[in-house]
Amino acid sequence: MDPTPASSAPSHDVRRTVPRTDVVLADPALVPARRRLGPALVKDVVTEVLARVRAGSLAPSGVLDAVLEALPPAASSLRPVVNATGVLLHTNLGRAPLSQAAVEAMVSAAGTTDVEFDRVTGTRARRGRDTMAALAAAVPSAGGVHVVNNGAAALVLAATVLAQGREIIVSRGEMVEIGDGFRLPDLLVSTGAQLREVGTTNRTCVQDYLAAVGDRTGMVLKVHPSNFVVQGFSSSAGVGELARALAGMDVPLVADLGSGLLRRHRLLPDEPDAETALAAGATLVTGSGDKLLGGPQAGLLLGDRSLVDRLRRHPLARALRVDKLTLAALEATLRGPVPPVIRALEADVVGLRGRATAIARSLLEHGIESEVVDCQAAVGAGGAPGLALPSSAIRLPHELAARLRQGDPAVVGRVERGALLLDIRSVPPELDEDLVRAVLACSPAADG
Ligand SMILES: *Cc1c(COP(=O)(O)O)cnc(C)c1O
């Protein structure tokens, strides 16, 4: 009897059989990975695998295979996730998915590009000029347009330029928290402006605003309560009536729309849009690029030309400036095909049921039973609160949820009444096959 397992051998013996890191790294089988992922990342994986050999949980002969298996698919750890939550704009999943045209625009701008350069004259040009032109063309009532890092940055820039050391008049019903603990009032106060709250939580009228206007007024702010609805005994002053009441007072009226919707949309009757707000008399509107506009993360500033010029030239604007990738994706979103979020919004429920049925049939061909059910999707991420979009879902056992989240491709659905629903409205049609593959990959019962 000689029961000496490998793991209890003296450590110097084990160490002698552990391959050296530089020897493993020099293996020709790792050359493509080193080129694609970079030497540091590959070395980290090799180090981890060799630690397993040292710990006795891996045989030295298995090192190369283990390294190849543990190599990440890309140098960035962000992974594509199929959004089957039924929330079209899911902040945790990166909000708006970009159109193929926007993706291609980003790829071609990724190297050195003429973002701030005139190729005809060979001199400096206005940064992102064509993106600004596309934005101006989309919103005819905007005399000037500018783009910053996100919606919050747009609001900060406006508040800094117009109301630093002065007052922002805002309704008590519009002091909203936008998510993850960020509250607009805190954001506004951080610019050095003071808030002058008017009205009540449920009701604010034009007279409340007018009574607060004075020497210290920097701006009047209308905030779209984009993630909740107030029902019952409530009322608020619209942009149009406020603009009329403020006419001739030289008080800028800023409307934070949140959603970034540029024009009215027939399916979103209660969602304010930039063109309508400016036509109704707002001096400036702010909004996000990655909500209902369906583009990259960005903050839109649209309105009075001389005010937008002041915003653009303020020192803070440089700190909030967007990069070439954002400008590229935004222009392609504005000029290119209908972005995925709007396609998802406009999708007909009969078509969604058809897609769900086809997916369920594919699953059944591989021995996986599911059920097609009617459900309700939502816009999400600060857009069209309270709006239920009729949708269709694949119903599966809830135990699959965690495995699907960690699968390849990863899929996030929602668990409702003890079952996992994969809501088709938020899934771009070209990902239906990926969805099938993902479910099969994490279903032990799947055959073939
Ligand atoms: C989403 C939202 C913001 C913040 O925009 P980000 O692009 O997320 O910075 C500000 N105001 C309102 C009303 C919003 O809905």
The ligand as an SDF file (V2000), in Angstrom:
LIG
                    3D

 15 15  0  0  0  0  0  0  0  0999 V2000
  -32.5350   60.1750  -18.5420 C   0  0  0  0  0  0  0  0  0  0  0  0
  -32.8180   61.5580  -18.0830 C   0  0  0  0  0  0  0  0  0  0  0  0
  -31.7740   62.4370  -17.7680 C   0  0  0  0  0  0  0  0  0  0  0  0
  -30.3370   62.0150  -17.7910 C   0  0  0  0  0  0  0  0  0  0  0  0
  -29.8870   61.6980  -19.0630 O   0  0  0  0  0  0  0  0  0  0  0  0
  -28.5690   60.7850  -19.2050 P   0  0  0  0  0  0  0  0  0  0  0  0
  -28.3560   60.7230  -20.6770 O   0  0  0  0  0  0  0  0  0  0  0  0
  -28.8830   59.4790  -18.5760 O   0  0  0  0  0  0  0  0  0  0  0  0
  -27.4770   61.5070  -18.5000 O   0  0  0  0  0  0  0  0  0  0  0  0
  -32.0930   63.7130  -17.3960 C   0  0  0  0  0  0  0  0  0  0  0  0
  -33.3860   64.1190  -17.3320 N   0  0  0  0  0  0  0  0  0  0  0  0
  -34.4130   63.2980  -17.6250 C   0  0  0  0  0  0  0  0  0  0  0  0
  -35.7970   63.8260  -17.5370 C   0  0  0  0  0  0  0  0  0  0  0  0
  -34.1640   61.9890  -18.0090 C   0  0  0  0  0  0  0  0  0  0  0  0
  -35.1790   61.1760  -18.3000 O   0  0  0  0  0  0  0  0  0  0  0  0
  1  2  1  0
  2  3  1  0
  2 14  2  0
  3  4  1  0
  3 10  2  0
  4  5  1  0
  5  6  1  0
  6  7  2  0
  6  8  1  0
  6  9  1  0
 10 11  1  0
 11 12  2  0
 12 13  1  0
 12 14  1  0
 14 15  1  0
M  END
$$$$
